[in-house]
Structures are given as structure tokens and as C-alpha cells.
Amino acid sequence: MKKWIYACLFAMLILPCHVHALEIADAAITRAIDERNPVDSLNTVEGPVDQLFCFTRVVGAQDDTWVTHVWYYEGREVARVRLAVSSSNWRTWSSKKILPQWEGQWQVHILDEQGKARLIVPFMLE
């Protein structure tokens, strides 16, 4: 019995450990979500627009976790939304109401559970 336990411990130390890292497989700024998918993917948004969405598809999560969308307008944070991730292939999104005077440079930073930026999605609102 002891030999079996030692063999198992030895194997755990020697064999490589595969850590499945959370990855952002897809991300898009879109005017709407239809059947859990973005209807378009925009780099430039022509106004007027009342609301935009940041769609994100996350892969590789092994346990329930979350991502955070941080919306920036002209370098200033204007919204922060924490979104649950509950499987290894998960689609989620946040939305932001847009005021008519908010033309210019936008970014959505997609952060992992530790607060590390996994992807930055820039777009221009004209």
C-alpha cells in the first residue's frame, strides 16, 4: 500500500501539470445581441446610438469564475460590470447607455478574476 501511495506522489511531482487558462476567444462591440451572439462587430460606430454591447466568449475556465468589462470614454472609466463565467465555453456581454455628446475614443478592457487585462477592445463613436 505504501509503495502505491509513494508512486502516486512521485507521479504528481514528475508529470507535467496542465493548467487551463481562461482565454478570450471572441470579443465584439455590437449594436445588439441575438440568440446569444453579436449582430455585428464594430470598430467605428456612427451615431446616434442609445446603447452598445460588449460581447465576450470565454474559453478554458475550469471552475466558476468571472470576467469584468471596464468601459472607458476618452481615457476615463465610465462603467465596470462583473460577469459570471460558468463553463469552459461561455458567452456573456455587458451594455452601456450612450449619451449623444459622448463622441470620440472608447475602449472596453476585459479583465480576468485577478484583475489582469486579457483583451482591450477599442472603438470610435462618431
C-alpha positions as a Markdown table, in Angstrom:
| # | Residue | x | y | z |
|---|---|---|---|---|
| 1 | Met | 0.0 | 0.0 | 0.0 |
| 2 | Lys | 2.8 | 2.4 | 0.9 |
| 3 | Lys | 4.5 | 1.8 | -2.4 |
| 4 | Trp | 1.3 | 2.7 | -4.3 |
| 5 | Ile | 1.0 | 6.0 | -2.3 |
| 6 | Tyr | 4.6 | 6.8 | -2.9 |
| 7 | Ala | 4.2 | 6.0 | -6.6 |
| 8 | Cys | 1.2 | 8.3 | -6.9 |
| 9 | Leu | 3.0 | 11.2 | -5.1 |
| 10 | Phe | 6.1 | 10.7 | -7.3 |
| 11 | Ala | 3.9 | 10.8 | -10.5 |
| 12 | Met | 2.2 | 14.0 | -9.3 |
| 13 | Leu | 5.6 | 15.6 | -8.9 |
| 14 | Ile | 7.1 | 14.4 | -12.1 |
| 15 | Leu | 4.2 | 14.6 | -14.6 |
| 16 | Pro | 3.5 | 18.0 | -16.1 |
| 17 | Cys | 0.6 | 19.8 | -14.7 |
| 18 | His | -1.8 | 21.2 | -17.3 |
| 19 | Val | -3.4 | 24.4 | -16.1 |
| 20 | His | -6.3 | 25.5 | -18.3 |
| 21 | Ala | -6.1 | 29.3 | -18.5 |
| 22 | Leu | -9.0 | 31.4 | -19.1 |
| 23 | Glu | -8.8 | 32.9 | -22.6 |
| 24 | Ile | -10.9 | 35.4 | -24.5 |
| 25 | Ala | -11.8 | 33.6 | -27.7 |
| 26 | Asp | -14.0 | 36.4 | -29.2 |
| 27 | Ala | -15.0 | 39.9 | -28.4 |
| 28 | Ala | -17.0 | 42.5 | -30.2 |
| 29 | Ile | -18.7 | 45.8 | -29.8 |
| 30 | Thr | -22.2 | 45.4 | -31.2 |
| 31 | Arg | -25.5 | 47.2 | -31.5 |
| 32 | Ala | -27.4 | 44.2 | -30.3 |
| 33 | Ile | -27.3 | 40.6 | -29.1 |
| 34 | Asp | -29.4 | 38.0 | -30.9 |
| 35 | Glu | -29.6 | 34.4 | -29.7 |
| 36 | Arg | -26.5 | 34.9 | -27.5 |
| 37 | Asn | -24.4 | 36.3 | -30.4 |
| 38 | Pro | -23.5 | 39.8 | -31.6 |
| 39 | Val | -25.4 | 41.0 | -34.6 |
| 40 | Asp | -22.4 | 42.9 | -35.9 |
| 41 | Ser | -18.8 | 43.8 | -34.9 |
| 42 | Leu | -18.0 | 47.5 | -35.0 |
| 43 | Asn | -14.7 | 49.4 | -34.9 |
| 44 | Thr | -16.5 | 52.7 | -35.8 |
| 45 | Val | -20.0 | 53.4 | -34.6 |
| 46 | Glu | -22.0 | 56.0 | -36.4 |
| 47 | Gly | -24.4 | 57.8 | -34.1 |
| 48 | Pro | -26.8 | 58.5 | -32.8 |
| 49 | Val | -26.9 | 55.3 | -30.8 |
| 50 | Asp | -28.7 | 54.8 | -27.4 |
| 51 | Gln | -26.9 | 51.7 | -26.2 |
| 52 | Leu | -23.9 | 49.4 | -27.2 |
| 53 | Phe | -22.9 | 46.0 | -26.1 |
| 54 | Cys | -19.5 | 44.3 | -25.5 |
| 55 | Phe | -19.9 | 40.6 | -26.3 |
| 56 | Thr | -17.3 | 38.2 | -25.0 |
| 57 | Arg | -16.7 | 34.5 | -25.5 |
| 58 | Val | -14.5 | 32.9 | -22.8 |
| 59 | Val | -12.9 | 29.5 | -23.1 |
| 60 | Gly | -10.8 | 27.5 | -20.8 |
| 61 | Ala | -12.4 | 28.2 | -17.5 |
| 62 | Gln | -12.3 | 25.1 | -15.3 |
| 63 | Asp | -14.3 | 26.5 | -12.3 |
| 64 | Asp | -17.0 | 29.1 | -11.9 |
| 65 | Thr | -15.2 | 32.5 | -12.2 |
| 66 | Trp | -15.9 | 35.9 | -13.7 |
| 67 | Val | -14.7 | 38.5 | -16.1 |
| 68 | Thr | -15.1 | 42.2 | -15.8 |
| 69 | His | -15.9 | 44.7 | -18.5 |
| 70 | Val | -14.5 | 48.1 | -17.8 |
| 71 | Trp | -15.8 | 50.8 | -20.2 |
| 72 | Tyr | -13.6 | 53.8 | -20.9 |
| 73 | Tyr | -14.6 | 57.0 | -22.7 |
| 74 | Glu | -11.7 | 59.3 | -23.7 |
| 75 | Gly | -9.4 | 57.5 | -21.1 |
| 76 | Arg | -11.9 | 57.9 | -18.2 |
| 77 | Glu | -13.6 | 54.9 | -16.7 |
| 78 | Val | -17.4 | 55.2 | -17.1 |
| 79 | Ala | -18.7 | 51.8 | -16.2 |
| 80 | Arg | -17.5 | 48.5 | -14.6 |
| 81 | Val | -19.5 | 45.3 | -15.0 |
| 82 | Arg | -18.7 | 41.9 | -13.4 |
| 83 | Leu | -19.9 | 39.0 | -15.4 |
| 84 | Ala | -20.2 | 35.3 | -14.3 |
| 85 | Val | -18.4 | 32.6 | -16.3 |
| 86 | Ser | -19.9 | 29.2 | -15.6 |
| 87 | Ser | -18.4 | 26.8 | -18.1 |
| 88 | Ser | -15.3 | 26.2 | -20.3 |
| 89 | Asn | -17.0 | 27.8 | -23.3 |
| 90 | Trp | -19.1 | 30.7 | -22.1 |
| 91 | Arg | -20.7 | 33.7 | -23.9 |
| 92 | Thr | -21.6 | 36.9 | -22.0 |
| 93 | Trp | -22.0 | 40.6 | -22.5 |
| 94 | Ser | -22.4 | 43.9 | -20.9 |
| 95 | Ser | -24.2 | 47.0 | -22.2 |
| 96 | Lys | -23.6 | 50.7 | -21.9 |
| 97 | Lys | -26.1 | 53.5 | -22.4 |
| 98 | Ile | -24.6 | 56.1 | -24.7 |
| 99 | Leu | -25.3 | 59.9 | -24.4 |
| 100 | Pro | -25.3 | 61.9 | -27.6 |
| 101 | Gln | -22.3 | 64.1 | -26.5 |
| 102 | Trp | -20.1 | 61.0 | -26.0 |
| 103 | Glu | -18.5 | 61.0 | -29.4 |
| 104 | Gly | -14.8 | 60.0 | -29.5 |
| 105 | Gln | -12.5 | 57.2 | -28.4 |
| 106 | Trp | -13.8 | 54.3 | -26.4 |
| 107 | Gln | -12.3 | 51.1 | -25.1 |
| 108 | Val | -13.6 | 48.2 | -23.2 |
| 109 | His | -11.0 | 46.4 | -21.1 |
| 110 | Ile | -11.8 | 42.7 | -20.4 |
| 111 | Leu | -10.3 | 41.7 | -17.1 |
| 112 | Asp | -9.9 | 38.2 | -15.6 |
| 113 | Glu | -10.8 | 37.3 | -12.0 |
| 114 | Gln | -7.4 | 38.6 | -10.8 |
| 115 | Gly | -8.0 | 42.0 | -12.5 |
| 116 | Lys | -5.5 | 41.3 | -15.3 |
| 117 | Ala | -6.4 | 42.8 | -18.7 |
| 118 | Arg | -7.0 | 39.9 | -21.0 |
| 119 | Leu | -8.1 | 42.0 | -24.0 |
| 120 | Ile | -8.7 | 45.6 | -24.9 |
| 121 | Val | -11.5 | 46.4 | -27.4 |
| 122 | Pro | -11.2 | 49.9 | -28.9 |
| 123 | Phe | -13.8 | 51.6 | -30.9 |
| 124 | Met | -14.7 | 55.1 | -32.2 |
| 125 | Leu | -18.1 | 56.7 | -31.7 |
| 126 | Glu | -18.8 | 59.3 | -34.4 |
